[in-house]
Every structure is written in C-alpha cells, then in structure tokens.
C-alpha cells in the first residue's frame, strides 16, 4: 500500500534521473565533437595559409605536396586527417580541380582542402557521393571526347554503363561496400 506507492515513485524518479543523465551526456558529446571539429577546421585553415606560398588561395601540386616536406607538418596533417604520404598523389587528385586559366593547371581551393579533409568522422556522405558522381561524369566526358566513336562502339558491345546513366536515386546505401565501391545491376538503370 504506502510502501508499494513509495516503491513505484522511487522507480519512476530513478528512471527519469537516468534518462536525464543519459541525455545530458549525449548533449555534452555533441558539443565536444563540434568544438573538436571547429578546432580541426581552424588548424586546416592555418595549414592551408602556410602551404599557399603564392597567396593565390589555391594550392598547386608543389604547394600541396609541401605538407610532407616538413616532419612536424606531416605529423599534424596525419593527425588531423588520417592521410599519409603514401596517399599524397591520390589525395591531391581527389581534391583538385582543373583551373579555367589557359595553362589548365590542377589546384586545390581552400574550400576543397578544408571540406575534403574535414570528414568529421563521416566516411561516406551524400556530399562525397555527389563529388564522386561529378568527377566520374567529367572523366566520362573527357574519355568520350578523346576516343570518340570507338568508345561508343566498344562500350555498347561490352554493356558498359557510363556515369551519366547512374543517378543517386539508383544507388541505395545498402549497395555501397567500402572495399568494393558501389554494386548495381545495369539492367535496373
């Protein structure tokens, strides 16, 4: 009777306190993650300034590769991004774009440097999928332009699917395997 009511009230209060504590801990984790992310972005911004020798607000390949010229910068870069010297060329290729200038030099913009390297723990994001889709479409266009009709004939003979035929809607997140990439059935497209 009185003891039963007291026990029920104690259980309800205890459960509510546990929930409040859990919610507070999650909130603190979120705040700390955001503080850490801002710190990483700030450090990447400063690193970009240090690497951008000609102050063009872009990094050409030589400027970008200077990350690995200094041991302390290399170590800081690796701690911030997880990327190593072994992946340097691949990383530059992924982050860079061809400039519109007459020389058509590839360079990395400040935004691409910071956004591309600050993954914030997101290994695969919609933004990275969209960038990949854009890059594949650019490569497809370049390949078609260079090879012309030979490419069209051979690709139709082997049933090759071009990136322009693939849309984000045709790819489900379950279709992505981080070791193999996307898998899809070309007949579904």
C-alpha angles and dihedrals in degrees: 000000000000091000091048092051090046090051092050092049091048091051092049093048091046092050092049091049091050091050092048090049092049092048091049092051091051090049091051091049091051092049092048091048090052092048090050092048091051089049092051091048091049092051091047089051091052090046090052090052090051093049096044095085096168092046091231092136087241132084119227117205095269092051091046094049090053086083087081096043093078119052095214093049090047091051093048091047092050092048092049098044110015090233120131136201090261090066096044099110093042091049093049091049092050095048100038131086131196111259121234091231119112093260093056092218118176115238141165119238122218091249093050091047095052099036094041095049099037098073092159090212093305104126094179120024133169088249092056090048090051091049090050092049090050092049092048091051090051091050091046090053092048092048093048091048093051099043099032118179094357089066093048092050096046095043092052091049094055096036095244114179115218122220089245088065092055118081131183088246091061091054119073121196088243087063092065121094113178092217098045104026122221122350121198141153111248089212089066093059 
